[in-house]
């Protein structure tokens, strides 16, 4: 009976995906239809699971971080940040490529989203690099790779979801992502340096006056990640409260201080944030229903048993998980993958002695690499459109940048202290 249910639920899901039904609806409908056809479980249990997952205080952080990013992108905050970063390190070989990476670090401390980085700040970065004489495909590839830093350096929308599912404090996950995020930035900048030297890309001379002016203009904007991360780290406020504070602060800067937004633009930012937040919640709820049914059918136990029968070595298991998530991340939405797979990862963490904080950061980085990995990485399409290049050109340009991302991934996988050191230091 259970085998037939597995075939049925997976078959319905695949058919719906092929038909182009949004993934959240595909997951929920396949779970609901399977329970109604087989009668093995009450359909109301599916609905209850979806409602239960949506009723989470932690998840409130997601729409607020999305809104904060919208306000910053529209209100001119991101433009000020990029100008300051360019003035600070634009003189290094690779110039604006390094400024691109540094700006992504700063913006990461505000939005928590790789897509928000690629779509908002990315437009400013790509335009500036092309105007300076960089190739469009290289500019797009740097932007795509640097956007991966977004959900690693706090705040992070995927880590909010992971923390909610595993009951690991989100604040600890946020702090754990700081060092890996900085390593990603360093590795990406090294590649930018070597490619820039080889292709003789332009740089500009260091200008102390320009740095002073740009820093003065961007100072309050640059304080945003300090307020958010510092407040979470010191325990002044929770991650959800930090998201609300980010919105208030971004609104103050964009609307009141800089006067960079009209009433219409504020309305559009609110409308888009509601739509994006609802889309994410739809995915989380649909995946929760699907994962509950899969768990009740015994698939998670079967998968966990199959994996434990392959090896008893923790590091071999981490290697298998890395490969699996890298492949899955190429084709599926990151939050859906997390919501479906985390339930069967929880028993594995216990049996192999894997730190849930360590695994959370590794899992998130895996799925973020998927955003810039062919064939269907979301960031690839956003950056290709921004740079006005064909997607085939984008594929070729981004491949070298996957190397430093994968190097850092396997570093944090096999040197857990990179992830756990800072949370341990902060107590």
N, C-alpha and C positions, 0 to 999 in steps of 0.2 A: 504493500500500500504506500509506504513512505517513498519508495523508489519512483512509483508512478506520480506521486505528488511533486517530487523534485523535478522530474521531466516536464510535468505540466507547468509548474511555476516558472521554470527557466525558459520553456518554450514560449509561453505568453509574453514574458519579458522581452525576449529577443525579437519576436514578431512586432511588438509595439515600438521597440527601438528602431527597427528597420523601417517602419512606417513613419518615423520622424516624430513620434509622441515624446514630449519633454520627459527627461529621465525621472523626475520626481513622480509624475503621473504614471509612468511605465512601471515603476517599482510598486506603487500603491495599488494600481489596478491589477497587476499580476498576482499580488498577495491576496487581495480581496476576492478576485475571481476564482483562485484556487480553493479558498476556503468554502466558497459558495457551491462550486462544482462537486467537490469531494465530500463536503459535510463533515470533515474530520475535526474542524474547529469552528467555533461560532464567529461569524463575520464581525459581530460587534467587538470582538477581541482586537481585531485589526484597527478599528476606529478608535478604540480605547487607547491602544498603543500610540497611535499618531497624536491624539490629543495630549496624552501624558508626556510625550517627548517635547511637544510644543510649549507645555506649561513649565518652562525652566527660567528661573531668574538669570542664570548665567548667559542664556542665549540673547537676553536683552542687549548685551554688549554689541552684537553683530550689526543691527541697523544703525546704532549710534556711531560706530566706527565708519560705516559706509557713508553716513551723512557728513561726518567730519572731513572725510576725504573729498567729497563733492564740494563742500564749502571752500576747502583749501585750493582745489584745482581751479574753481571758478573765480575765487576772490583775489587771485594774484599772489597767494602765499607761496605756491610752488615755484613761480617765476623768480621771486626774491631769493628763495633757497638756492635755486640753480645758479643764479648770478653770483651769490656769495661763494659757492663751492667752486665755480669756475675761476673766480679771482684768487682763491686760496691755492688751488693745485693745477690750474690750467697751464702752467709753465713747464710741467713735467712732460717728457715725450709721450704723446698720446692725448695731451691737453684735455679737451672736452670729454674724451672717453673716460678719464679718471673723474672728472667733475660729475659725469653721468652716474658713476658708481657711488660716489660720495653723497650725491643728492638722494640717491635711492636709500642709503642708510638713514639719512635724516628723515625722509618721507616715510620710511618704514616705521619709524617711531611714532607715527601719527595715524596711519590708515589701517595697517594690519592685513592688507590685501595686495597680492601680486598683480591682479588685473587692474586695480585702481592705479597702481604705480605705472604700469605699462600704458594704460589708456589716458591718464591725466598728465602726470609729470613727463611721461614718454613723449608726448607731442612736442613739448617745449625742448626736450633734450635732442630729439631727432632733428628738428628744424634748425636748432643752433649748430649742431655738428655738420649738417649738410651745407649750411651757409658758410661755415668755416673752411670747407674743402674736404671733409671726410666723405668716403663713399656711402651712398644711401644704404646698401646692404650691411656694411659694417656698423653703421650708426644704429640700424634697427636691431642687429644681433647683440650689440652691447646693451641696448635698452632692455631687450628681452631677457638676457642673462642677469642683469642687475636687478630686474624686477623680482627675481626669485628670492632675493633677500627679504622682501616685504613681509611674508608670513613667518620668517625665522626670527628676526629682531622684533622684540615686542613693540606694540601689541600685535596679536595674530588671531585672525578669525578661525583658521583651522585648529589652533591650539585651544580656543574657547570650546569648540565642539568636542575635541578629544578629552579635555578636562571634564566636561559635562558627562561624557559617557563612562569614563574610568574613575570618576570621583577623585582625580588628582587635582590639587589646588591649582587653578589657572595662573595665579601669581607666580608660583614656582616654575611652571612651564615657561612663562614669559621670561623670567630671569635666566632660565637654562638656555634660551635661544640666543642670548647676547653674544657669547664667544663664538659659537658656530657661524652666526651671521657676519661677524667681523672677519672670520676666516674666509668666508665666501667672497666678501668684498676684496680682500687682499689677493686671493687667488685669481679673481677676475681681472683685477687691475694689473697683475703681472702679465697676463696674456695680452691685455690691451697695450702694455708697454712694448712688448716684443713685436707685436704686429705693427704698431705705429712706427717703430724704428725701421722695420723691414720695408714698409710702404712709404716711409718719409712723410707721414701726416704732419700737418702744421701744429705749432705751439705758439703761444704768445708770451712775451716777456713779463716777468713778475712786476706788478704795479702796486706798490704799497698804498697809494692814494685810492686806487680803485677798490682794493681790498677793504680799506677803512670805510669807504662810502657804502659798498655792498653789504658789509657786515652790519653797519649801523641800520641800514634799511631792513635787513632780514633778521635783526637780533631777536625781536619778539617772536618771529616765526620759528627761529631756531630753538627757542625756549620750550616749544611745545613738547618735543619728545622728552626733554629734561623733566618737565612737570609730570607727564604721564608715567614714564618709567620710574622716576624718582618717587612719585607718590605710591606706586604699587610696591616698589622694593622696600620702602620704609614702612609700609602698612598703613599709610594715612588714609588710603581709600582702596576699595576692591577694583578688580578689572572692569566690572560693569559700571561702577561709579566713575572710573577713569574714562570710559567711553563717553559718558554724559559730560564730563568736564572738558573733554576734547572738543565736543560739539559747541559748548558754550564759548570756549576760548577761540575756536576757529570762527565762530559767528562774530565775536567781538572784533577780531582782527580784520576779517574780510568785509564786514558790513559797516561797523561803526568807525574803526580806526582808519582802514585803508579806503573805505567807501568804494570797494571794487565790485559790488554786486547790486543789481537793481531788484526791485520787488519781484519782477517776473523771473529773474534768475534764481532768487531764493525759492520761489514756488517750484521751479523746475528741479532744483536740487532736492527739495523735499519729495517731490513726486517720483523722481528717479530712485531715491533712497528707499522709499516705500516699495517700489516695484522690485528693486534688487534684493531687498531684505525678504520680501515675500517669496521671491524665487528661491533664495537659499533655504528658507524655512520649509518650502514645499519639498525640496530635495531631502532635507533632514527627516521630515515626517514620513515621506514615502520610503526612504531607506530604512527608517526605524520599523515600519510595518513589515517590510521585506525581510529584514534581519531577524525580527521576532519569529516569523513563520519558519525561516530557515533553521533557526535555533530549535524551535519546537519539533521540527522534523528530524532533528539529530544530525544535521549536516555539519554544524560547527564542531560537535564532538568527534564526528568521523574525520573531518579535516585535521583537527588537532591530533587525533590518534595517528593519522597517516603521517603527519609531519614528525611526531615524536618517534615513530618507528623507523624513520629515515636516519636519524642521528640523535645522540644524547649530548652533543657538544653545542654549547651556547653560541659560539662564534660561527659555527657552520649553519646553525639555525638562523642567525642574523643575516648571513649571506643569502640564504634561500629567500628569506623575507624581503631583502633588498631587491633581488632580481624580480621577484613576483610583483612587488609594488611598482617598480620601474616600468614593467610591461603593462600592468593594469592602468597606471597613471597616464600612459600614452593615449588611452582610448576613453577613459571614464572621468566624470567630474570628481574632483578630489574629495569634496565633502560626502558625496554618495559612497565612494570607496571606503572612507573612514567609518561611516555609520554602519555599513554592511559588515566590514571585516573586524572592527575592534572587538565585538562580542566574542569571537573565537580566539582573538589574541590574548584576552585577559587570562584564560587558564594556561596558555603557553608561557606567559610572563612568570606565572607562579612556578610552573614545573621546571623551567630552565633558569630561574633566578635572574631574569632580566628586569632591570630597574624600569618601572613604568614611565618615569620622567625621561630617561635615556631613550626608550623606545618611541615615546611621543615625538621628540625632536627628530629622530631618524625617520619616522613615518612621514611627518610633515615635509621634510626636505625631499624625500623620495617623490611625493606627490607634486611638489612644486617644480621639481625638475621635469615632471611630465607636462607641465604647462608650456615648456619651451622645447619639447621633444616632438619631432615629426611622428605620425602624420597629422594629428588633430589637436596639438597643444594650443590652448586658447590664446596665450600671449603671442604665439607665432603669427596668428592671423591679425591680431590688433596691431602689432609692430609693423607687419608687412603693409597694412593699409595706411598706417601713419607715414611710412617712408615712401609710399607709392611704388612699391616693387612687387613683382610676382611672387607667389608663395614658394615657387621652386627656388628662386634666388634666396629667399629667406631660409629655406631648409639648408642650402649649402653654406650660407654665412654663419648660421648658428651652431653648426656641428663642432667647430673648434672650441666653442665656449662651453660645450657639454663636458669637456675634459676636466677643467678645474672644478666644476660643480660636482662631478663624480668623485674626484680625488678627495674633496672635502667630505662628501657623503661617507666614503669608506674610512676616512680618518676618524670621524665622530662615531662611526659604528664600532671600530675596533680599539678606540681609545676613549672609553666612556667618560673619563675624567674631564674631557673637553666640555662635555655637556653638564656634568654634575658638580664640577668644581665651584662655580659661582653660586649656585643655590646653597651648596654646603657652607661656603664662606659667609653667605648672608644669613645663615641660620634658618 
